[in-house]
């Protein structure tokens, strides 16, 4: 990624690379907003509103105008813009000068069926909004089923209604406006070329590997957290009689493999971080802010790996964590707080019944954010002090009973935090 400083005086113009309509607005709010957050969607709508009356291109604006229009800081605009770029809604072009000039190119959101068919987007949406709300969203976009029994299709054809005129000469349509979308780009965690080379040509026709198939493999590897060995075997089992990878078969094989290995739980949620809309905006450099940031930006898998001093969590622990997120609808950051809490007060053991008891209480209390979870832990500890059982000081998480709201972290604090996170 190139290094540059975005300044309020920097100018931009907006180019519409696609066709946008009211359906686009609906899809952005229903499907994209739970993933990228309200500021990013507000930025998209604001850039859209900058377009001229023909909805093709805007006049030149400064980023100061954008800050004033959205009432947010410049760093918030930059963060929102990068989210739009990452999810395929925006492309940014930069010309460096004494005052930098930007071009923001808008692209259409995916059609609802394409969005749901994308394994990364669908899983991320489900993880962010929860299973019940996700089902409601699916229902919203479903076409109602009407029983056509007894009806006859009496629609006429084109030829029955219009006369065919003389054909025109060929017209180049490359510059004609059409709906344009950008494919989702994910981190390429595997060496796909090396992986495919391990599969002999007697099994797989390597010339049949298209960009589309490569993109699908990367996405499946990302969402199911597959390594190269697992993928190689799954690809071999997804080749048809023509030595070509059957995309639907590959999808099914990856899904079946994952659900078998993880006892029929939903895909790979333990590897997800706290969704953006549930995160606390970083406003200071206090120890509390750093702790919240750690809980929010670390997946439960990586957090527990760190607690295990770099050892990967065992299958029962992973199943338990996944159940917390699927069955009890706890967000990834809240699960991290729960892990930290239980390990400290339960002699470093994740006892299933004990964890589930706490998770049930947190679900009833509708705990969604890291800060809410931390506050509830403190409240529980204070109640126990007044009641029958007092938690020993050395058993409590280090953020209990401390007014660390404004206490700035020292260099020793930061070093200790980094040491505790080593191996995440």
N, C-alpha and C positions, 0 to 999 in steps of 0.2 A: 504494500500500500504506500503511495506517495505521501510525503510529508508536506503540509502546507497549512497556513493559518487563514482561517475564515474571518473576515473583518466586516463590520457593519457597512462600510463604504463600498465593499465589493458588489458588483452589479450582477444581475442575472436576467435572462429571458426564459420564457417557458415555451416549449414546442410540444404540440400534441401529436404523438406518433401513431395515434389510434383513433377509434370512434368511441366516445363516452356518452352515456345516456343515464336515465334514471335507474335502470337495472344495475348499472355499474355502482351507483351510490348504495343501493341496497346490499349488494354483495360485499362491498368494502366495509360496511357497518356490521353486517351479520357475521361474516366469515373472517375478514382480515383484522378488524379492530381488536378482537380478543387476543390476537397474537402480537401485533405491533404497538398497540396502545392508542389512546385518544389523540395524543399530540401528533403522532405520525400521520394518522388519518386526517386530522385537522390541517396539517401541512399539505397533504395531497389535495384536499378540497380547496385550500387557499391558492395553491399554484393553478389549479383548474380554473378558479375564478379570475385569475390574472389574464387568461386568454382573451383574445379579441372576440367580437360578436360572431365571427365565423368559427370560433373554437379551434383555430389552427395555431396561432402564434401570439405571443404577448409583446407589449412594448417593454422597454428596459426599466427594471426596478433595482433598487438597492436592497441589501439585506436588512438595512435599518427599517425600510418600509415593511418588510416581512415581520420583523420583531414587533413593530408597532401594531400591525394588523392582528397578529396572533397573541400578543401580550405575553410573550415568553422570551427567555434569554437566548442569546445566539448559540450557546453550547447545546441548548435543548433542541434548537432547529437542526443543528448538525447531527445530533444523535437520532432525531426523528428521520432525517433524510437518509442516513445510513441504513436504518431499518427498512425504509421503502425500497432502497437499492437492493438490499439483501433478499427481500421477498419477491422481487421481480416487478415492482410497480413503477420504478423510476430509474433512469440512467442519467449520470451527471458527467458533463464535459467541462474542462477547465482550460482557460487560456491565461497564463501568468503574465502580469504586467505590473506597473506601479499600483494600479487598482485591478485586481483580478476580475476576470469575466467568466461567468458560468452559464452553461445552457442546461436547463432541466427538461428532460424529455419524458413525458408521461406515457405510460403503457397501461393497457386494460387489465383489470383483475381477471382471473380465470373464471370461466363459466362454473356455476355451482357443481355440476357433475365432474368437471375436470379437477376442481379443488378437492372434492371428497375422494376422487380417485388417486390423488397424490398422497402417497403414504406418509410423507413428512408433514405436510400441511394438515392432513386429517388428524393425525395422532397428536400434533401440537395443539390444535384447536380443542380436541377432546380433553387433553391434559389440562388446558387452561380454564375451560368453562365447566368441566365435570361431565359425567356420563349422562345425567338427567337433562341438563341444558343442551348437550350435544344432540341428544335424540330429538329435542324440540326443534333445533335448527334444521336437522335433516327433514323432519316432518314439514317444516315451513316451505322447503324448496321442492318437496315431492309433488308430482303431478297427480291430481285427484283421479281415482279410477272410476270410470263410468261404464256400467254394463251396457254394451251395444247389442245385446241379444234382441233380435227382432227388428233392428235397424238395417237399412241398406245404404251403402255408399253411392250417392248420386252425383258426386262432384264431376264436373266436366274437365276435359283435358285442354291443353293450350291450343292444339290444332283444331279442336271443335269450336273454339271461340275466336281465334285470331288467324289472319292470313299471313303467311310467311313472305316477307319482303326479300329483295335481292340482298345477298350477303355483303357486308362492308369489308374493306381491306383490313388486314390485321392491324390491331391497335395495341401499342405497348401500354400495359396496365401497371407497370412497376411503380409509378408515382401516384396512382389512384389511392385515395384513403381507404383503409380497411382496418378491421380490428387486429391489433398487434399486441402480442404478449411476450414477456421475457420468461424463459424457463428458470426455475429455482436452482440456484447454484449452492451446492453443499461442499463442506470440507472433504477433500479426497483423502480419506484416512487409509486407503488401501492402495497398493501398487497394482493397478488393474492389468497393465500390460504384462507384468511378470506373472500374475495369476493366470491370465489366459494362455501364456506360453507354456504353462505346465500341463495344459489340456491338449493332448495330441490331436493332430489334424484328422486322424481316423474317427475321432468322436465329434469334433467341432470344426465347422467350416469357418476359419478365422476371417475370411473376407466378408462374411455375413454380419460381422459385428459393426453395427451402425452407431452413430453418436447418440441416437435415442436409446439404444440398448445399454450403452455405457452409462448414460445418465441414470437410467433405471437401476442399474447395478449399484452405482454410488449411493443412490437414495435408499435402496433396500439395506445396504451395508450400514448406513448411518442410522436408520430408524430401528433396525433390529440388532445393532451393535455387533455385527458379524466380523470375524477376522478372515484372513485370506484362505486359511485352510477350510473353514466352514463354507465359505462362498464357493470355493473350487468344487467341492463335493455337490453343493446345491445346484451349481450351473451344469455340471455333468448330468445330473438327474433331470434337468429341464431342457435337454436337447432332443428335438424330434427326429423323425426318421430321415429328414433332409439335412441333418447335421446343423440345424439352425436353432438358436435359443428361442423357446416358446415363452414369450413375456408373461402371459397369464399363468402358465405352469410355474415359472420362476417365482412369481408373486406368491402363489399358493404354497409352493415348497418352502419358501422363506417363512411364511406365516405359520405353517404347520410345524416346522422345525422349532420356531421360537416358542409357540404355545406348548409343544411337547416338553421342551427343556425347562419351561417356566410354569408348568402346571396350569395351562389354559388361562394365564393372566394376560392383560392387555400389553401391547408391545412397548418394551423398553422405557417405561416411564421413570424408572429409578435413575436413568441417566439424564433427566431433564432438570433444568434450574428453575427457580422461582419465576413465574411469568411476570413480564414487565409491569402490567397494570396493578400487580399486588406488591410491588417493591416500594420501599421508602426512598424518597429523594434524598441523596446525600447532600447534607447542608453544613457539616462540620467535620472536624478531624478527631472527634472524641473516641474513646474506647468503645462506647456503646455503638456508635455509628460504624466502626470497623467490624464489630461483632455481627451486627445486622447485615452488613455488606457481605461478610463471609457466609453467613447462613443463606443469603439470597442468591449468591453467585456460584455456589457449589452444589452439584447434584447430590442427592442422598447416597448414591453409589460411591462417588468420590469422597464425600464427607466421612462415610463409614470406613472406607479404605484408609483414610488418614487416621482415624481413631484406632484402626488395627495396625498402625505403623507400617503402612504400605501393603499389607496382606489383603488380597481381594476377599470381599465378603462371601461367606458360604451360601449355599443354595437356600437354606432355610431362612437366613437373614434377608436375602434378596426377596424371597417370596413374601415375608412379613412386611417389608417396606412397600412392595408393590401393592399389597392388600390395603395398607394404610392410605395409599393414594387413590386406589380404585374403589374399594368398598367403603372407606370412611371419608373420601373426598378431601383429604388433607393435601395442601399444596406442598411442593418440594421443600421450600424454605421452612415451613412449619414442621415437616417431618424431620428436618435436620435439628431443630430445636428439641423435638421430642426425643431423638436419639441421644443428644447431648445430655438432656435431663435424666433419662432413664439410666444411662451408663454411669452417671455420677452418683445417683442415689440407690442404685441396685447392684453395686459391686461389679461394675463393668460387664453386666450380663443383660442381653436383650431377651428377657423372659416374655414369651408370646402373650400369655394371659395378662401379665402386668401391663405390657405395651398396649394391648387392645383395650383394657379398661380405661387407660388415659385417653386413647384415641377416641373412644366412644364419648367421653366427657367433652373433649375438644370439638367433636362434630356437633354435639347438642348445643355447645356454646357458640357454634358458627365461627370458629377461629380460622381466619383466612391469611393473615399476615404474620410475619416473623415477630414484629413488635407486640402484637396481640398475644402470641404464644408465650413470649418472654414475660409479659406482664402477668399473665395467668399463672405461670410458674411461681413468680414472686408472691402473688396473692395466696396461692395454695400453701407455700412455705410459711407465710405469716399466720395463716389459719391453723396450721399444724403446731406452731409455736404456742398459740393460745389454747390449743386443745390438748389431747392426750399424748401426742408423739412429737418430739422435737428432732428435726434433722440435724445431725452433727455437722459442725462447721466444715470439716474436711470433706464431707460427702456432697456438699452443695456445688452446683456449677458456679464458676467464678464471677458470674454476672448477677448472682443473688444478693439482695440486701445492700447493694452499693449504689450510691448516687453518682453514676458515671456519665450523666447527661452532658456535663460541661468539662469533664476532666480530660484534658488533652493527653493523647498517648505519648509516652516517652519513647526514646530509641530502644530501651530495653523491652518495653511492651511490644513494640513492633517486631523486634527480633524474636520474642517469644511466640508471637502470633504466627510469624512466618515459619518458625520451627515446627509448630503444631500442625501447620498445613503442608509441611514438606511431604511430598509423595502423592499429593492430591492430583 
